[in-house]
Amino acid sequence: MKIELGFGNGLQTLEVPDANVSEILVPNEIDTSLSAEEAVSRALENPIGSPRLRDMVKPGEKIAIVTSDITRPMPTYAVMPFLFKELEAAGVSDKDVTLVFALGSHRKHTDEEKIKLAGEETFKRIACIDGDVKDCIHLGTTVRGTPVDIVRTVAEADKRICLGNIEYHYFAGYSGGAKAIMPGVSTRDAIQSNHRMMIEKEACAGNLDTNPLRQDIEEAARICGVDFILNVVLDEHKKIIYAVAGDLVKSHREGCRFLDTLYGKRIKQKADIVVVSQGGAPKDLNLYQTQKALDNAKHAVKDGGIIILVGSCKEGLGEKVFEEWMTSAEKPEDLVLRIKREFKLGGHKAAAIALVLEYADIYLVSDMEEDFVKKLFFMPFKTVQTAFNAAFEKKGANASVLVMPYGGSTLPKL
């Protein structure tokens, strides 16, 4: 069997004996007959667990709309016209509405980036600002000890509306929902307090209700107060194919259920060898991004198995803290111990890799230098075929093989 996998701006081809292929995981076929406009309109007209937005807001109230920053694919520009219609129907003035970009721990935007995110009309009509984590209000503390320190513009608003896109998140379960508040408009200390729970077993992709980190996120959002959300699901071309609106938790859960019908893949059994690609450029530009595919693949590999991670990583590791952690550790266990001792953003991805290495070997097919790859605790290869041949020789002629061509957006589940 010949299988093509994205690698940088091109493809790599893998040949696997037919008898050894257990499954090839690709997104499910679903009905996406609704246009983006129809999907968003239907969600706003039929909110889940709450009244319509136009029936919740009043003239004179200060409205904060919290949305994603430039590192996320949320098409804010595409949904804002529909939100304006709801706010106009309630008599809300543009001068009382602020669009807040949720930076979390990321850098500030240029005006050009703000216009790209919000759309020109929105940028002209209302204030569009970056959340300033240096100007926050302390609203309380979660039961797990996370401080709820929220950007002032959001904390002091009369009504808070959160936007986001829903996809799998390797320790918060799914993106979207309350993540606009935590980490979106929270301080770095608050984020680190929350994210330190990522090493707990239940903090994993696809898990919500028993996920301590997600529970902490949603408790922080309840303390802050979120009146309404609008979340979307995007296809592989970053186009809206589904939308939910309404209650912070109820509508988010419905969006997550839809995502599962698209990208959740039931597997018969775990495999000896899992071959996973992030899908090529720009998703595999560096190891920081390519790690997302690895973290999904871990759910499909047997203990003692091999994951072949396929990603160009032509720009190297991609994040300074991540690079420092990965290159300074003497063994993978050091990274797990370090994250328990001092949670640090960037280091959290290094620890996530180390957790996979506890029960599986990782063969990395990349453009990085082989000696450097070895320092990262991976086996280096230049082609997926040579990596597979080595893995096949190690695991034997009866080894089961599972392939994930779109690893960053495909979640295997038993």
ChimeraX attribute file (.defattr): number of C-alpha atoms within 10 A of each C-alpha:
attribute: neighborCount
match mode: 1-to-1
recipient: residues
	/A:1	10
	/A:2	10
	/A:3	13
	/A:4	13
	/A:5	24
	/A:6	22
	/A:7	27
	/A:8	23
	/A:9	12
	/A:10	12
	/A:11	13
	/A:12	16
	/A:13	14
	/A:14	19
	/A:15	13
	/A:16	17
	/A:17	10
	/A:18	10
	/A:19	12
	/A:20	18
	/A:21	16
	/A:22	19
	/A:23	17
	/A:24	15
	/A:25	21
	/A:26	18
	/A:27	20
	/A:28	13
	/A:29	9
	/A:30	9
	/A:31	8
	/A:32	12
	/A:33	9
	/A:34	13
	/A:35	13
	/A:36	19
	/A:37	16
	/A:38	14
	/A:39	19
	/A:40	25
	/A:41	17
	/A:42	16
	/A:43	20
	/A:44	22
	/A:45	15
	/A:46	15
	/A:47	20
	/A:48	22
	/A:49	14
	/A:50	18
	/A:51	15
	/A:52	18
	/A:53	23
	/A:54	19
	/A:55	12
	/A:56	14
	/A:57	21
	/A:58	18
	/A:59	13
	/A:60	13
	/A:61	14
	/A:62	21
	/A:63	26
	/A:64	23
	/A:65	24
	/A:66	27
	/A:67	32
	/A:68	26
	/A:69	27
	/A:70	19
	/A:71	9
	/A:72	11
	/A:73	15
	/A:74	25
	/A:75	23
	/A:76	23
	/A:77	18
	/A:78	17
	/A:79	22
	/A:80	18
	/A:81	15
	/A:82	15
	/A:83	19
	/A:84	18
	/A:85	14
	/A:86	20
	/A:87	22
	/A:88	14
	/A:89	14
	/A:90	16
	/A:91	14
	/A:92	21
	/A:93	17
	/A:94	16
	/A:95	12
	/A:96	16
	/A:97	22
	/A:98	21
	/A:99	26
	/A:100	25
	/A:101	27
	/A:102	30
	/A:103	24
	/A:104	24
	/A:105	17
	/A:106	12
	/A:107	11
	/A:108	18
	/A:109	16
	/A:110	10
	/A:111	12
	/A:112	9
	/A:113	13
	/A:114	22
	/A:115	17
	/A:116	15
	/A:117	25
	/A:118	23
	/A:119	18
	/A:120	13
	/A:121	12
	/A:122	20
	/A:123	18
	/A:124	11
	/A:125	13
	/A:126	15
	/A:127	15
	/A:128	20
	/A:129	18
	/A:130	20
	/A:131	27
	/A:132	20
	/A:133	20
	/A:134	12
	/A:135	12
	/A:136	20
	/A:137	19
	/A:138	14
	/A:139	14
	/A:140	15
	/A:141	16
	/A:142	19
	/A:143	10
	/A:144	14
	/A:145	12
	/A:146	20
	/A:147	20
	/A:148	28
	/A:149	26
	/A:150	30
	/A:151	24
	/A:152	17
	/A:153	23
	/A:154	27
	/A:155	20
	/A:156	16
	/A:157	18
	/A:158	16
	/A:159	20
	/A:160	23
	/A:161	23
	/A:162	28
	/A:163	27
	/A:164	27
	/A:165	28
	/A:166	25
	/A:167	23
	/A:168	25
	/A:169	21
	/A:170	24
	/A:171	26
	/A:172	27
	/A:173	22
	/A:174	24
	/A:175	22
	/A:176	30
	/A:177	31
	/A:178	27
	/A:179	25
	/A:180	30
	/A:181	30
	/A:182	27
	/A:183	23
	/A:184	26
	/A:185	33
	/A:186	29
	/A:187	26
	/A:188	18
	/A:189	16
	/A:190	21
	/A:191	24
	/A:192	18
	/A:193	18
	/A:194	26
	/A:195	24
	/A:196	18
	/A:197	22
	/A:198	24
	/A:199	18
	/A:200	12
	/A:201	11
	/A:202	20
	/A:203	23
	/A:204	25
	/A:205	21
	/A:206	26
	/A:207	18
	/A:208	19
	/A:209	11
	/A:210	13
	/A:211	22
	/A:212	22
	/A:213	25
	/A:214	28
	/A:215	19
	/A:216	24
	/A:217	25
	/A:218	22
	/A:219	20
	/A:220	29
	/A:221	22
	/A:222	17
	/A:223	13
	/A:224	22
	/A:225	20
	/A:226	22
	/A:227	18
	/A:228	26
	/A:229	29
	/A:230	27
	/A:231	28
	/A:232	29
	/A:233	23
	/A:234	19
	/A:235	15
	/A:236	10
	/A:237	6
	/A:238	12
	/A:239	16
	/A:240	25
	/A:241	19
	/A:242	25
	/A:243	28
	/A:244	29
	/A:245	31
	/A:246	26
	/A:247	20
	/A:248	26
	/A:249	18
	/A:250	16
	/A:251	24
	/A:252	28
	/A:253	20
	/A:254	15
	/A:255	25
	/A:256	25
	/A:257	13
	/A:258	18
	/A:259	22
	/A:260	19
	/A:261	13
	/A:262	20
	/A:263	23
	/A:264	21
	/A:265	18
	/A:266	13
	/A:267	18
	/A:268	12
	/A:269	16
	/A:270	22
	/A:271	25
	/A:272	25
	/A:273	28
	/A:274	28
	/A:275	27
	/A:276	29
	/A:277	30
	/A:278	30
	/A:279	26
	/A:280	23
	/A:281	17
	/A:282	15
	/A:283	23
	/A:284	29
	/A:285	22
	/A:286	23
	/A:287	25
	/A:288	19
	/A:289	20
	/A:290	27
	/A:291	24
	/A:292	23
	/A:293	27
	/A:294	27
	/A:295	23
	/A:296	25
	/A:297	26
	/A:298	24
	/A:299	19
	/A:300	28
	/A:301	25
	/A:302	18
	/A:303	15
	/A:304	14
	/A:305	22
	/A:306	26
	/A:307	31
	/A:308	26
	/A:309	28
	/A:310	33
	/A:311	31
	/A:312	29
	/A:313	26
	/A:314	17
	/A:315	12
	/A:316	19
	/A:317	21
	/A:318	17
	/A:319	15
	/A:320	11
	/A:321	16
	/A:322	20
	/A:323	19
	/A:324	14
	/A:325	21
	/A:326	25
	/A:327	16
	/A:328	12
	/A:329	16
	/A:330	12
	/A:331	14
	/A:332	20
	/A:333	14
	/A:334	15
	/A:335	24
	/A:336	21
	/A:337	12
	/A:338	16
	/A:339	22
	/A:340	15
	/A:341	10
	/A:342	12
	/A:343	22
	/A:344	21
	/A:345	18
	/A:346	18
	/A:347	22
	/A:348	25
	/A:349	26
	/A:350	25
	/A:351	26
	/A:352	22
	/A:353	22
	/A:354	21
	/A:355	18
	/A:356	20
	/A:357	19
	/A:358	13
	/A:359	15
	/A:360	19
	/A:361	19
	/A:362	21
	/A:363	24
	/A:364	28
	/A:365	27
	/A:366	25
	/A:367	21
	/A:368	21
	/A:369	13
	/A:370	16
	/A:371	11
	/A:372	13
	/A:373	20
	/A:374	13
	/A:375	15
	/A:376	22
	/A:377	21
	/A:378	19
	/A:379	17
	/A:380	23
	/A:381	23
	/A:382	16
	/A:383	17
	/A:384	26
	/A:385	16
	/A:386	13
	/A:387	22
	/A:388	24
	/A:389	13
	/A:390	13
	/A:391	22
	/A:392	20
	/A:393	10
	/A:394	12
	/A:395	15
	/A:396	10
	/A:397	11
	/A:398	10
	/A:399	18
	/A:400	22
	/A:401	26
	/A:402	24
	/A:403	26
	/A:404	27
	/A:405	24
	/A:406	21
	/A:407	28
	/A:408	27
	/A:409	23
	/A:410	25
	/A:411	30
	/A:412	23
	/A:413	15
	/A:414	10
